[in-house]
Amino acid sequence: MFDLPPADTRALAHWIPLAAARPAMSPAWWPWVASRDSLTARLISAGGHRPFRVRLVNQHLDRPRRDEALALGLPPARLAWVREVALCLDERPWVMARSVVPLDCLHGQRLDRLGERSLGSWLFRQPDLVRGPLEVSADPPPFQGVSGPWARRSLFRHRRFVVLVQEFFLDRMADDLGLPSR
């Protein structure tokens, strides 16, 4: 098991289009950050025989951060469903993920029932799934007390369901895979 320090989820990341980050990103990081397929599937593949686990850190109703509300087109005070998980290999978190769904976009989806299953495992099975453009943050602020070199986010749409998925790649992942710090 591992313990995560208390969250500082109010810190904001500075998001830029993926193409704008390309010059600063090493070729080793590009396939991880720029991929549009399931990150969960990529992590499982990269982990080889190491056990993969989604650890539910938090899920609750909350006001989105200012940058999240803007990305979702929400008024800042509007409540949303927020879910935070750690994507782990050998119980070591490699990626922290934060998903934000406006309440009026849930349309009966019961995200609270996902438990320790990845949201991506459900999303990528939807035949009509549309993924918006990727945005990237270089040197994102610590998330759940841990830090890393890159974060990415995009909007996913499935019929009238909309979710902002943000993934924070951690230093532990870079160390375990021998990736450069950038």
C-alpha atoms as one frame of an Amber mdcrd trajectory, in Angstrom:
protein
   0.000   0.000   0.000   0.991   3.616  -0.280  -0.194   6.802   1.336  -0.796
  10.022  -0.499  -0.323  13.362   1.246  -3.357  15.638   1.624  -4.615  17.068
  -1.653  -3.896  20.499  -3.011  -6.426  20.331  -5.806  -6.954  24.086  -5.973
  -3.558  24.679  -7.632  -4.042  25.427 -11.305  -2.147  24.011 -14.233  -1.376
  26.139 -17.275  -2.823  24.273 -20.283  -1.580  24.644 -23.869  -2.439  22.789
 -27.090  -0.509  19.540 -27.531   1.290  20.785 -30.663   2.678  23.775 -28.746
   4.340  21.421 -26.219   6.027  19.238 -28.855   9.328  21.200 -28.989   9.803
  20.921 -25.211   8.836  17.240 -24.965  11.346  14.427 -25.331  10.606  11.743
 -27.934  10.289   9.228 -25.059   7.383  11.161 -23.508   5.557  11.958 -26.765
   3.835   8.541 -27.179   2.556   8.727 -23.598   1.282  12.289 -23.662   0.083
  12.459 -27.277  -1.704   9.097 -27.458  -5.443   9.261 -27.982  -6.166   5.655
 -27.037  -6.735   4.244 -23.557  -4.028   5.248 -21.101  -5.119   2.382 -18.854
  -4.391  -0.125 -21.643  -0.996   1.493 -22.293  -0.070   1.323 -18.600  -1.069
  -2.332 -18.363   1.035  -3.103 -21.448   4.050  -1.151 -20.171   3.808  -2.847
 -16.788   4.403  -6.310 -18.214   3.745  -8.779 -15.424   3.383  -6.130 -12.727
  -0.147  -5.929 -11.347  -2.167  -2.897 -12.410  -4.638  -1.272 -10.047  -6.930
   1.746 -10.028  -6.995   3.208  -6.527  -9.988   5.416  -5.819  -8.690   8.466
  -3.967 -11.787  10.633  -3.880 -15.188  11.096  -5.481 -17.659  13.755  -4.488
 -19.733  16.736  -5.567 -17.617  19.873  -5.745 -17.145  23.103  -7.618 -14.701
  22.618 -10.491 -11.476  24.592 -10.461 -11.589  27.738 -12.591  -9.666  26.153
 -15.504 -11.946  23.091 -15.407 -15.123  25.194 -15.417 -13.813  27.120 -18.430
 -12.963  23.910 -20.305 -16.458  22.559 -19.612 -18.223  25.864 -20.319 -19.652
  25.947 -16.790 -20.343  28.921 -14.552 -17.669  28.820 -11.795 -20.089  28.133
  -8.941 -21.876  25.198 -10.632 -21.447  21.838  -8.910 -19.944  18.864 -10.725
 -19.113  15.236 -10.029 -15.368  14.969  -9.351 -13.480  11.671  -9.286  -9.778
  11.278  -8.497  -7.843   8.050  -8.872  -4.277   6.778  -8.838  -3.309   4.433
 -11.686  -0.765   2.096 -10.116   1.665  -0.615 -11.088   2.979  -2.749  -8.226
   0.967  -0.456  -5.919   3.136   2.472  -7.070   1.134   5.350  -8.563   2.313
   6.200 -12.082  -0.538   8.525 -13.043  -3.067  10.540 -11.052  -6.326  11.211
 -12.874  -9.045  13.745 -12.140 -12.371  13.556 -13.972 -15.014  16.273 -13.805
 -18.594  15.835 -15.045 -21.188  18.632 -14.924 -24.229  17.341 -13.029 -26.567
  18.097 -15.919 -24.378  15.899 -18.180 -24.531  12.733 -16.046 -27.816  11.559
 -17.612 -28.128   8.536 -15.375 -24.458   7.515 -15.537 -23.501   6.190 -12.090
 -19.820   7.050 -11.835 -19.943   6.355  -8.113 -20.370   2.678  -9.017 -17.065
   2.509 -10.903 -15.219   2.009  -7.622 -11.695   0.920  -8.445 -12.347   0.392
 -12.145 -10.960   2.924 -14.598 -13.291   5.408 -16.230 -11.383   4.758 -19.464
 -12.393   1.091 -19.399 -16.004   2.266 -19.753 -15.400   5.264 -22.023 -13.395
   3.435 -24.677 -16.107   0.773 -25.055 -18.620   3.407 -26.224 -18.958   3.198
 -30.028 -19.964   6.848 -30.397 -17.242   8.271 -28.140 -15.738  11.562 -29.312
 -12.510  12.815 -27.784 -11.696  16.506 -28.027  -8.235  17.973 -28.614  -5.506
  17.223 -26.102  -4.135  20.029 -23.963  -0.875  19.676 -22.075   0.725  21.200
 -19.020   4.512  21.207 -18.575   5.555  21.158 -14.917   2.004  20.902 -13.610
   1.519  21.796  -9.949   1.596  18.856  -7.509  -1.600  16.847  -7.611  -2.613
  14.911  -4.506   0.826  15.813  -3.126   2.828  14.124  -5.890   4.439  15.718
  -8.912   5.557  14.896 -12.395   6.814  16.403 -15.615   3.619  16.371 -17.717
  -0.146  16.446 -17.500  -2.728  16.209 -20.240  -6.450  16.684 -20.498  -9.293
  16.411 -22.970 -13.059  16.412 -23.127 -14.862  13.165 -23.901 -18.415  13.119
 -25.246 -20.714  10.128 -25.335 -24.157  11.173 -26.529 -25.124  13.889 -23.999
 -22.565  12.728 -21.405 -19.516  15.022 -21.158 -16.446  14.518 -18.957 -13.167
  16.395 -18.611 -10.398  13.852 -17.995  -7.067  15.125 -16.681  -4.069  12.808
 -16.304  -0.965  13.758 -14.343   2.105  11.672 -15.242   4.229  11.173 -12.130
   7.967  11.201 -11.474   7.640   7.582 -10.252   6.490   6.529 -13.712   9.455
   8.303 -15.297  11.844   6.618 -12.842  10.357   3.130 -13.309  10.390   3.380
 -17.128  13.709   5.213 -17.345  12.072   8.207 -19.037  13.810  11.590 -19.010
  12.433  14.294 -16.718  11.042  16.063 -19.823
